[in-house]
Amino acid sequence: MSANSHLTTPLILVVGMHRSGTSLLGSILQRLGIAMPGELINGDHHNPGGYFERADITALQEDLLISLGHWWPSETGSFSLPNNWLGLPVSQTARRQLHQWLKRDLNQQKHAWAIKDPRTSLLLPLWNQVAADLNLPLKIVLSVRDPAEVMVSLLQRDSTTAGMTAWRAQQLWWHHNRQLLLDAAKADLPILTINYSDWFVAHKAHRQLEAL
């Protein structure tokens, strides 16, 4: 496949704060015929329908955030990454691995495809670098949910495993969405914003499906 043909196979990044409907959005994209290559994480009692996240990329991004001292649900998860984080050895290792995976998958895609992981909201500059290396156009689909609802959901799921608090949950919601918007604006990337609650109102859901 030539470099020019890559321009016809954009990669859709499904992003947003955790517990904001990104999994629902991933399932809808898949039903609309958008490929989501790779081994996807199975569902559990938190997401019975599945997470629609690639196991390898989710693990890569989770490990990278931990290595940078910013594991997403932790107290430092709402702090900005260091200015030089992209140049650090651990980030460059992640870049090479991500490049390898995306290059392999890109050569198998004939139409738009998607990768969903809320962690991408914090690591978009890494994706920009790899996409530029591969001449791969990126499109962003951002799922947004009422922060109060996200807070309740995070407390139910992560209060024991990550010591989640109401204040931290709200800060994390703000940080994930703000960082994504800032980084997308710097890279001049198009963003389609999807409202989680609108999926449950028929006429609004129809408009979102048309937008997708």
VEXDREN-2710 file (C-alpha; in Angstrom, 1 decimal):
% VEXDREN-2710
k/r/px/py/pz
1/MET/0.0/0.0/0.0
2/SER/1.5/3.4/-1.0
3/ALA/1.8/6.3/1.4
4/ASN/-0.8/8.2/-0.6
5/SER/-3.4/5.5/-0.1
6/HIS/-2.9/5.8/3.7
7/LEU/-4.7/9.2/3.4
8/THR/-7.9/7.3/2.6
9/THR/-7.7/5.2/5.8
10/PRO/-8.0/7.6/8.7
11/LEU/-7.6/6.3/12.2
12/ILE/-10.3/7.4/14.6
13/LEU/-9.2/7.8/18.2
14/VAL/-12.1/7.3/20.7
15/VAL/-11.2/9.3/23.8
16/GLY/-12.7/10.9/26.9
17/MET/-12.6/10.5/30.6
18/HIS/-13.0/7.0/32.0
19/ARG/-16.7/6.0/32.7
20/SER/-17.8/8.6/30.2
21/GLY/-19.4/6.3/27.6
22/THR/-16.3/5.5/25.5
23/SER/-17.1/1.8/25.5
24/LEU/-20.7/2.5/24.4
25/LEU/-19.3/4.7/21.7
26/GLY/-16.8/2.0/20.6
27/SER/-19.6/-0.5/20.3
28/ILE/-21.6/1.9/18.2
29/LEU/-18.7/2.6/15.8
30/GLN/-18.2/-1.1/15.4
31/ARG/-21.8/-1.6/14.5
32/LEU/-21.5/1.2/12.0
33/GLY/-18.8/-0.9/10.3
34/ILE/-15.7/0.8/11.7
35/ALA/-13.0/-1.8/12.1
36/MET/-11.4/-2.1/15.6
37/PRO/-8.4/-4.4/15.0
38/GLY/-6.5/-6.2/17.6
39/GLU/-7.5/-8.3/20.6
40/LEU/-10.1/-6.4/22.5
41/ILE/-10.5/-6.6/26.3
42/ASN/-13.4/-8.7/27.4
43/GLY/-16.3/-7.4/29.4
44/ASP/-16.7/-7.7/33.2
45/HIS/-19.3/-6.7/35.8
46/HIS/-18.3/-3.0/35.3
47/ASN/-18.7/-3.2/31.4
48/PRO/-20.7/-6.4/30.6
49/GLY/-20.8/-5.5/26.9
50/GLY/-17.1/-5.2/26.7
51/TYR/-14.5/-2.4/26.7
52/PHE/-13.7/-2.2/23.0
53/GLU/-10.1/-1.5/24.0
54/ARG/-7.1/-3.2/22.4
55/ALA/-5.4/-5.1/25.2
56/ASP/-1.9/-4.4/23.9
57/ILE/-2.3/-0.6/23.4
58/THR/-4.2/-0.2/26.7
59/ALA/-1.4/-2.0/28.5
60/LEU/1.2/0.1/26.7
61/GLN/-0.4/3.4/27.7
62/GLU/-1.2/2.2/31.3
63/ASP/2.5/1.2/31.7
64/LEU/3.7/4.5/30.2
65/LEU/1.6/6.6/32.5
66/ILE/2.8/4.6/35.5
67/SER/6.4/4.9/34.4
68/LEU/6.0/8.7/34.1
69/GLY/4.6/8.8/37.7
70/HIS/1.1/9.8/36.5
71/TRP/-1.0/6.6/36.7
72/TRP/-4.4/8.0/35.6
73/PRO/-6.5/7.3/38.8
74/SER/-3.8/8.2/41.3
75/GLU/-3.4/11.5/43.1
76/THR/-0.9/12.6/40.4
77/GLY/-3.1/11.5/37.6
78/SER/-4.7/14.9/37.3
79/PHE/-1.3/16.7/37.0
80/SER/0.2/17.6/33.7
81/LEU/3.0/15.4/32.4
82/PRO/6.5/16.9/32.4
83/ASN/7.3/19.2/29.5
84/ASN/9.9/16.8/28.2
85/TRP/8.0/13.6/28.6
86/LEU/7.9/12.8/24.9
87/GLY/11.7/12.7/24.8
88/LEU/12.2/10.4/27.7
89/PRO/13.5/6.9/27.0
90/VAL/10.4/5.2/28.3
91/SER/8.2/7.4/25.9
92/GLN/10.5/6.7/23.0
93/THR/10.2/3.0/23.6
94/ALA/6.5/3.3/23.7
95/ARG/6.6/5.3/20.5
96/ARG/8.6/2.6/18.6
97/GLN/6.2/-0.1/19.8
98/LEU/3.1/1.9/18.9
99/HIS/4.6/2.7/15.5
100/GLN/5.2/-1.0/14.8
101/TRP/1.6/-2.0/15.7
102/LEU/0.0/0.8/13.8
103/LYS/2.1/0.2/10.7
104/ARG/1.1/-3.5/10.7
105/ASP/-2.6/-2.7/11.1
106/LEU/-2.6/0.2/8.7
107/ASN/-1.5/-2.0/5.9
108/GLN/-4.6/-4.2/6.5
109/GLN/-7.2/-1.4/6.5
110/LYS/-9.2/-0.4/3.5
111/HIS/-11.6/1.9/5.3
112/ALA/-11.6/4.1/8.4
113/TRP/-10.7/2.2/11.6
114/ALA/-10.7/3.0/15.3
115/ILE/-8.8/2.5/18.5
116/LYS/-10.5/3.3/21.8
117/ASP/-8.7/4.1/25.1
118/PRO/-9.5/6.9/27.5
119/ARG/-5.7/7.1/28.3
120/THR/-5.1/8.5/24.8
121/SER/-6.7/11.7/26.2
122/LEU/-3.5/12.2/28.1
123/LEU/-1.1/10.9/25.5
124/LEU/-2.3/12.5/22.3
125/PRO/1.1/14.0/21.4
126/LEU/2.6/10.5/21.3
127/TRP/-0.1/9.5/18.8
128/ASN/0.6/12.7/16.7
129/GLN/4.3/11.7/16.4
130/VAL/3.6/8.2/15.3
131/ALA/0.8/9.3/12.9
132/ALA/3.2/11.8/11.3
133/ASP/5.8/9.1/10.9
134/LEU/3.2/6.9/9.1
135/ASN/1.5/9.7/7.2
136/LEU/-1.7/8.6/9.0
137/PRO/-4.5/11.1/9.4
138/LEU/-6.1/11.1/12.8
139/LYS/-9.7/11.9/13.7
140/ILE/-10.8/12.4/17.3
141/VAL/-14.2/11.3/18.7
142/LEU/-14.6/12.6/22.2
143/SER/-17.3/11.1/24.5
144/VAL/-18.3/13.5/27.3
145/ARG/-20.5/12.7/30.3
146/ASP/-21.8/14.8/33.2
147/PRO/-18.9/15.0/35.7
148/ALA/-21.2/14.2/38.6
149/GLU/-22.3/10.9/36.9
150/VAL/-18.6/10.1/36.2
151/MET/-17.7/10.8/39.8
152/VAL/-20.3/8.4/41.2
153/SER/-19.3/5.7/38.7
154/LEU/-15.6/6.1/39.6
155/LEU/-16.3/6.0/43.3
156/GLN/-18.3/2.8/42.9
157/ARG/-15.5/1.1/40.8
158/ASP/-12.2/2.6/42.0
159/SER/-12.6/3.7/45.7
160/THR/-11.1/0.4/46.9
161/THR/-8.6/-0.4/44.2
162/ALA/-7.2/3.2/43.6
163/GLY/-8.4/5.1/46.7
164/MET/-10.7/7.2/44.5
165/THR/-12.3/10.2/46.1
166/ALA/-15.0/12.6/44.9
167/TRP/-12.6/15.5/44.6
168/ARG/-10.0/13.5/42.7
169/ALA/-12.7/12.1/40.3
170/GLN/-13.8/15.6/39.4
171/GLN/-10.2/16.7/38.9
172/LEU/-9.5/13.7/36.7
173/TRP/-12.6/14.5/34.6
174/TRP/-11.4/18.1/34.1
175/HIS/-7.8/17.1/33.3
176/HIS/-8.6/14.4/30.8
177/ASN/-11.0/16.6/28.8
178/ARG/-8.9/19.7/29.0
179/GLN/-5.7/18.0/28.1
180/LEU/-7.3/16.4/25.1
181/LEU/-8.7/19.6/23.8
182/LEU/-5.5/21.5/24.3
183/ASP/-3.4/18.9/22.5
184/ALA/-5.8/18.4/19.7
185/ALA/-5.9/22.2/19.1
186/LYS/-2.1/22.4/19.0
187/ALA/-2.1/19.6/16.4
188/ASP/-5.1/21.1/14.5
189/LEU/-6.9/17.8/14.7
190/PRO/-10.7/17.6/14.0
191/ILE/-12.8/16.6/17.0
192/LEU/-16.4/15.2/17.0
193/THR/-17.9/15.6/20.5
194/ILE/-20.5/13.0/21.5
195/ASN/-22.7/13.5/24.6
196/TYR/-23.2/10.3/26.5
197/SER/-26.6/11.2/27.9
198/ASP/-27.9/12.0/24.4
199/TRP/-27.8/8.3/23.5
200/PHE/-30.8/7.8/25.7
201/VAL/-33.0/10.5/24.0
202/ALA/-34.3/9.2/20.6
203/HIS/-34.0/12.3/18.5
204/LYS/-30.6/13.3/20.0
205/ALA/-29.3/9.8/19.5
206/HIS/-30.3/9.9/15.9
207/ARG/-28.4/13.2/15.3
208/GLN/-25.3/11.7/16.9
209/LEU/-25.5/8.6/14.7
210/GLU/-25.7/10.9/11.6
211/ALA/-22.7/12.8/12.8
212/LEU/-20.7/9.7/13.3
END
